[in-house]
């Protein structure tokens, strides 16, 4: 698993130049990048979500674009549109910002559902349909969406179909006091603009190295008993007393591939139960819906999922 470990270590070394703390978020982002998944970052403004996406793109030398989602954003502002050229007397496609390698959908829950849905086809099928024309997206295509906590005013909750397209929901919290002191020391210069901060980040990888790491995932062995364990974890969400909606079979597929990546990051070519349990909550907490009674009791999806994971025997 040398290619995956090497890729992860190289990217982490560059990210650590500008991002203080947030180690779990960085790890999950790397897993998503290698497994060709997408991530939803949730947290209040100012935690470094945009900087983290920019840093990852620069390290790999990938094309990067950012869309600021607002209430008046239209689907054509994301995917593009056909424009009539009077000189040529014909229509031609003007590509939207979705045609990139790393797309930052900033504050995705600021836009209504119609606009959010413009990303559904792109995230699942790596293509977009524009006025009857289907156009493929390049590889890699990695969506990093951010959202404000749902209790903030002026936001639209993401529909279940949209949430199911994300591999992980990563909740970024405030840094510790030591980390916050480190942030001030690292970025406390007189001119701490985004461009200035990113000057120290270098492109240290080629896209071929990312593709080689992605191919290595197929070499991670998964025993049948572990596939059964994954299925038990998924099915247990469908009849739990506190859950209105459980996880779909897609969740099991994504849990398996993400678990393989966790094993590879540890230098193993075989999956173990801890690889699955370690990512169970971030992989499923946005795919289940709590019952009203559970919300009244103050339970969270993460608490229910941890209860499920702790209650299912681990295969030996």
ABEGO torsion letter per residue (X at the ends): XAAAAAAAAAAAAAAAAABBEGAAAAAAAAAAAAAGBBBBBBEBBGAGAAAAAAAAAAAAGBBBBBBBBBAABBAAAAAEBBBBBAAAGBBBBBBBAABBABBBBBGAAABBAAAAAAAAAAAAAGBBBBGGBBBBBBOBBBBBBBBBBAABBGBBBBBAAAAAABABBBBBBBBBAAAAAAAAAAAABABABAAAAAAABBBABBAAAAAAAAAAAAABBBBAAAAAAAAAAAAAAAABAABABBBBAAAAAAAAAAAAAAAAAAGBABBBAAAAAAAAAAAAAAABBBBAAAAAAGBBAAAAAAAAAAABBBBX
